[in-house]
Amino acid sequence: MTDPTTTIDVDLDIQEILLAASQHDIPKLRRLIRLTAGVANPANVKDPETGFSPLHAAISACEPDDDEDEAVNGASEQAEKEKKSAAESAAETVKFLLQEGAIWNDLDLNGETPGCVARRLGLTEAYEMVVDAGVRAELLLNRLDGYEEIEEEVEEDEQEEGVADTESAAPAQDEEAPQLVEADADVTQARYLDSNLTFQNDRLIDADRNGRREAAPTPGLRVLNVGHGMGIVDQFLQDRQPAEHHIIEAHADVVAEMKRRGWHQKPGVRIHEGRWQDVLPALVAEGEMFDAVYYDTFAESYGDFREFFTEQVIGLLEQEGRWSFFNGMGADRQISYDVYQKVVEMDLFEAGFDVEWEEIEVPKLEGEWSGVRRAYWMVDNYRLPLCKYMD
């Protein structure tokens, strides 16, 4: 039977850590985090009533009181100084907590990450620190995924050769890097390709009620679109009369809809049924090259996308060509969107591409996703990427 006094002591320890974080008392926080034996993972404790972590507490402490908002004249100047000082001390506390292993994208009971709170309060320095922590975590996670794949391949080879001892090749099971977006096992590429789709006027919905969506070539160019979806991009391309217009689409329902609408009869159009992972090597083998390439698939991971631009684009894009992609990674939360912009920029640079971003304001979409389980878009501006080979 659990000793109630032990539970009370743990609760007090948690509240003491959260209080020190809210007071931006770094020396006390350091002592509590490193010396509190009764609390597991003290840098990530949570308040049971609010869901606040120490990061949440440190940032939320800068939220002004109602009476502070009413400050006028001389009092407002003093309030501004205090606000600036609080923001600076909050940033220092955030920096310390992140160094101690605080989770950058932990959610409170309002569904906000520490970065969400910092952005809402206008704490730019603290927000950028959380974004950078997210970038580091995602880069590490993406690299670890790659190492796990290599280890799995080695393990399979050893099994084929009759090697009995493969335990050393197995990846660790008890260490998890924080993920950018909460994983949803129901939304996978295999499940998506096997599901039934519904075309509803200007949107496309899969069987799980997840919202889908949907660079301009001049006449005579050769273009490739990976993922037809609702056909918005392909119609845009077709209107500009390309000499060759290749479309890769993996979902049988979408292919059937394309044929019903006569896409296979449009000028220069060549439809490739299947996954791009299977189709593109064949196009490369045929010597097909393109002036413009666009990538917009559904239910694929960032690892799939990274494989596309690191392994495939170089074999398909003309030297002076341009390519782009639907930039919806992390679009259900602004901080996730900002994190992945930086991650993509770094990976594109490593793959030999320059990228320019054009910001496009997104209209308010209240009510547009009524009845849809996962709203597709929750950020202010869409960032349109345009990629080319480095000079």
N, C-alpha and C positions, 0 to 999 in steps of 0.2 A: 504493500500500500504506500502511495506517495505521501511523503511528509509535507503537510500544508505550509509549514514554516519555511521549508526549502523553496517552495513555489513563490512565497512572498518575497524571499530574499532575491530570487532571480528577477522578479518583477521590479524590485527596487533598483537592482543593478542596471536593468534596461532603462528605466526612467532616468537614472543618474547619467548614463551615457547620452541619452537624447537631450537632457537638459544641458550638459556640457557642450554638445554640438550646437544647440540653439543659442548658447551664450558665446560661441566662438572661442571657447577656452581650450586652446590646443594643448597646453601642458597637461591639463587635467584629462583631456581626451586621450592623450598618449598614455598616461598612467592607467586609465580605466581599461583601454583596449588591450594593453599588454599585460595587465596584472589581474584582471577580473577572471578568476578561474571558473566561476559558476555559470558563465554564459558562453555558449558556443558561437563562434564567428561574431565577435562583438562589434565589428565595424558595420555589420549588416543586421543588427537587431531591429525589431519593428514594434511600434506602438500598437497594441491590439485595438484601440478605438479609432485611430486615424490611418493606420498602415504606414505611418511615417518611419523612414529609416533615418540614421544620423545625417545622411546627405539631405533628405527632405527637411529635417529640422533646421539644419544650418542655413539653408536657403530661405525657408519660409519665415525665419526670424526677421527677415528684412521687409516683410509685408507691413505697410504702414497702418497705424491705427486710424480710426475714423476722425479723431480729433486732430491727428497730424495732417490729414488731407485738408482741414479747414484753416491751417496756419496761413496768416497774411502778413504783409509788410515786413517788418524787421524779423519777426518770428520765422518767416518762410526761408530767409537766408540761413538762419541757424539750423533749420530743419533740413535744408539741402546739404549742409556740411555733415550733419549726423547721418543722413542717408548715404552719402558718399563713403563715409567712414565704415558704416555697417556693411556696405557692398564690398569694400576692400577686405574687411575681416572675414566676411562670408567666403570670399574667393580663396583666401588663405586656408580656411577650414576645409573647404571643398578639396583643395589641392592635397591637404594632409590626409583626408579620409580616402581619397582615391589611391594614394600611395599605400594606404593600409589595406587595400583590397575591397573598398566599398563598391557595390554593384551599380553601374552607371544608369541602368534602365529598369531598376526595380520600381514597381507600381505601388502607389498608396491606394487607399480605399476609394478615392475619387478617380482612379484610373490615370493618375499623372505620374510621370517619372520625375526625378529631381530636375532634369533639364527642362521639362515642361513648365515646372514651377518657376525656374529661373527666367525662362523666356517670358512668361506671363508677367513677372515682376520687373522686367527690363534689366535684369542683372547680366549684362553682356559678357563680362569676364568669366563669371561662374558658368554661364551657359557654354561658352567656348571650351572651357576646361572639361565639361561633361561630354561635349561632342568629341573632343580629342581622345578622351578615355574610351568612348564608343568606337572610334576608328581603330585604336590600338587593339581593343578586344576583338573586333571583327576581322582585322588582318590576321591576328593570331589564330582565331577560330578557323578561318579559311585555309590557313597554312596547315593547321593540324588535321583538317579534313583530308588534305592532299597527302600528308604523311600516312594517315590511316589507310588510304587507298593503296599506297605503295606497299605497306606492310601486309595488307590482305593479299595482294598479288604475289608477294614473296612467299607467304604462307601457303597459298595454293600450289605454287611451283614446288615447294618442299614436299607437300603431301603427294604430289604426282611422282616425285622421285623416291618416295618411300621414307622420307625423313620423319622420324617419330616425334622428336622434340621440337614443337613449334610454339611453346608457351612464351618464349622471349620475344616473339614477333607480334604478340597480341597487344593492342593498344590498351592503355589504362582505362578502367571503367568508372572510376570514382571521381574523376576530375572533369568538370564541365565548364567551358568558357561561356560567358553570358551571350545570349543570342540577340540579334538586332530586332527581330520581330518574333513574337511568341509563336512557336512551332504549332502547326495544325496538321496532325497526321491524316485528317480526312482529305486535305487538299494536296494531292500529289499528282505528278504528271500521269502516272499509270491510271489512277482513278479518274482523272479528268478525261483521258482519251477513251475510257470505257463508258463514260457517263453520257446521258442524253442532254442535248442543249435545247434551249428555247430562244427563239428570235422574237423580241418584243420591240417593235418599232425601231427605236434608236439605241437599243442596248441588247446585250447578249447575256443570258443567265444560264449557269450550269445546273445540274440536278441537285446540288446542295445549296442552291439559292445564293451562290457567290457571284458578285458582279464582275463582268469582264469589260473591256473597253476596246477601245481602239486607241533643206533637203528637197528639194523639188528639181527633178531632172528636166532637161530641155529635149525637144523632139530629136529622135535619132539615137538616143543613148540606150545603153543596155542596163536594165535595173533588175534587182532581186529583192523580193519581200519575203521574209521568213515569218510566217504566221498570218493568215488571211483574216481571221476573226470575223468582224462584221463587214469587212471590205472597204472601210473608209480610206485607208492608206492606198490600197490598190486602185480605187477609183480616182484618187488624187493623182496617182502615177499615170493611170491610163488616159486621163484628160490631157496629159502633156505628150501623148503620142510617142512613147519610146519605141525604138526599133525592136527590142526584145524585152519581154516582161515575164520574168520567171516568178512563180509563186509556190512556196512550200507550205503545205498544210497537213497536219497530222490527224486531225479529228474527222472521223467519217461523216458525222452530221454536217460539219462545215463544208466538206467537199461536196456532199450531196446538194447542199444549198447553193454552192457556187455553180454547179452544173444546172440546177433549176433556173438560176438567173442568167445562164448563158455565158459564164466567164470563160469557158473553154473555147468559145467561138469568137472572143474579142481579138482584135488585131495584135499579133505578136505575143499573145499570152501562151505560156506553157506551164501547166499545173503539174507539180510534183507531189504525189500523195505519199505521205510518210513523215517520219521524224527527220529533222535536219541533220541529226547525227548520222543517219543512214544515207540521206540524199546528197549532202554536200561533197563527201569524198568522190561520189560518182561524177558530179559536175566538174570537180577539179581534174579528175582523170580524163574528162572529155575536153579539157582545156578552156572551159567557159570562164570568161572574165567580165567584170561588171564595172560600170561607171558609178553606180550608186547602189548601196545595200542598206536595207532596213530590217531591224530585228524586233519582233514583238510576239513573244510566245506567252503561254499561260501555264501555270503550275510547274514551272521549272525553277530550280534553285539558282542562287547567284553563282555557284560553282559551275553550273551548266553554261550560264552566260559568259563567265570568264573563259571557259574552254572555247566558246564560240569565237571570241575576239583574239584570243592568244594563239589558237591552233588553226582556225578556219579562214578568217578574213584575209590573211596575208596571201592565201592561195586563190582568192576570188576577186579582190579589189585591184583595179588598175592603179598605176602609180599616182596619177592625178585625181583619182576617184575620191568620193566621200561616202561615209557611212554613218548611220545614226541608229538609235534604238528608242523604244518607248521607256521613258525614265519614270517608272512607277515604283521603284524599289524603296520600301519604307514609307510610301505615300499615305499610310493611315495614321502617321504621326510626324509632326514637323521635325523633331529632333532626329528621328530615324532617317528621314529624307536628307537632312543635312549630313548625317554621319556617312550615309552611303554615297553621297556626292564625292566626299573626300576619298573614300575607299576606291571608288571607280576611277577617279583621277589618277591615283597612285598606280592602280593595276594597268590602266591604259598607257601610262607613261612607261611602265616596265615592259609592256608589249610593243612599244614603239609608235604610239599614236599621240598626237596632240588633240585636245578637245576644247571647243568653245561652247559656252552656255548662253542661251537666250532665255530670259525670264519672261513668262507670259502669265498674266493675271488670270486666275481661274474664277469663273462666276460662282456665286454662292449656290450650293446644291442642296439646301434644306428641303427635305421631302422627296428628293429625286430617287433616294434609295429605300423608300418605304417598302417593307416586305422582303428586303434583301438582307441576308444574314451578315455578310461582311461588306460594309461600305468600302468602295474602292478608293475614294479620294478624300483626304482630310487635311490638306495643306493649302497655303494661300496662293502660291505661284508655281506654275509648271516650269521646269528647267529643261529646255530643249537642247540636246547635245548635237554637235556636229563634229565628227571625227575625221582626221586625215593622217596620212603618214607624216612622221616628223621630218622636218627639212634637213 
